[in-house]
Structures are given as C-alpha cells and as structure tokens.
Amino acid sequence: MLTAVLTTLTLLITGCGDEEQNRDYAIPHTLCGTAVDSDDLALFLPAGQKITVKDRSYPGSKGCQVIVDGVLIVTTVQMWIEEGKTTAFVAARQSFDTPDRSADSGRFRYSGHEAFGKTRDCLDTKYRQELYAVIQASGSKYRDPEAMKRLIVSFTKEVEESDECTAGATR
C-alpha cells in the first residue's frame, strides 16, 4: 500500500516537473499594462517555447491576448458597461458557458476557466458606465475555479487602481 502511494506521488510530482521544464518562456507579470498574479496565471498556461502578449483594445474596451506557440490561451478585457448592470449580466453576454460560482455578493462570477469582476468606484460620469474585468482561459486545458477566482479578484483590484478606472471619472 505504501509503495503504491509513493509511486503515485512520484508520478504526480514528476508530471508537474515535466510541465514546468517544458515551459521555455517567462510568465508575464503584466498583461497590456495591468498587473496580473503570475503564479495563478501560470496554472492556466501550457508548456511551450514562445509566449506572445498582444494588445487587442478598441474604444470602450481594453483587451489583451496571451498566445503560447501560436495558440490563444488567455484573454483579458476591461470593458465599460451601462451603469446598473450586474456581473451576472456581463457574464451572460461574454461567457463561453455559464460561470456557476459567485463571490462577494455577486460582484465576481467565475468557473474553472473564466471569470468576471465588477470594479468598485470606476464610473464614467459622462456616459454613466461602470468598468468590468474579464479573464477567459478558453485555450487552456487546466480548470480550477479557486485559482480563477483568485486571478479575477487580484486582476479587478489592479484595474481599480489603473488609469483606465480614473480616466472614466474625467470624461
């Protein structure tokens, strides 16, 4: 019995080590100018040779794509949505499936591979819009609701402290 447990643990540890050894790129600490928890982001990134981070912003939305060896793995978006909407509303419109978990009285909605967060005090006073943060790891094979929750909570906090948040108040 002890031998079987040790063998299983060895395989698990070796498997994790192989994944880490096959990652020949550095994990980003920022995505298109916004800080991101690189430890939690790393969980969703596969082994590979090259990582590319591309800005995919357009008016009303700041977007970023994380591509590993030519495959889109993670997308982040900061978007302005009409004031009074909820995170569930945004998730329903932007999600690839239905995020079945929530935190902080619905301020965050998430699943094992995507998450949505509503910022606090990021209000565009001219157009009456609120800022939301989105992280989608649709290209990742990894699924972990708790890691995705940590990622969206920390990412949303960084968005709240960004120029994007304060710019809305001065429009």
HELIX and SHEET records of a PDB file:
HELIX    1   1 LEU A    2  GLN A   21  1                                  20    
HELIX    2   2 SER A   38  PHE A   44  1                                   7    
HELIX    3   3 THR A   87  GLN A   94  1                                   8    
HELIX    4   4 PRO A  145  GLU A  160  1                                  16    
HELIX    5   5 ASP A  163  ALA A  169  1                                   7    
SHEET    1   A 2 THR A  30  LEU A  31  0                                        
SHEET    2   A 2 THR A  34  ALA A  35 -1                                        
SHEET    1   B 7 ILE A  51  ASP A  55  0                                        
SHEET    2   B 7 SER A  61  VAL A  68 -1                                        
SHEET    3   B 7 VAL A  71  GLU A  82 -1                                        
SHEET    4   B 7 GLN A 129  GLN A 136 -1                                        
SHEET    5   B 7 GLU A 114  ASP A 124 -1                                        
SHEET    6   B 7 PHE A 108  TYR A 110 -1                                        
SHEET    7   B 7 ARG A 101  ALA A 103 -1                                        
END                                                                             
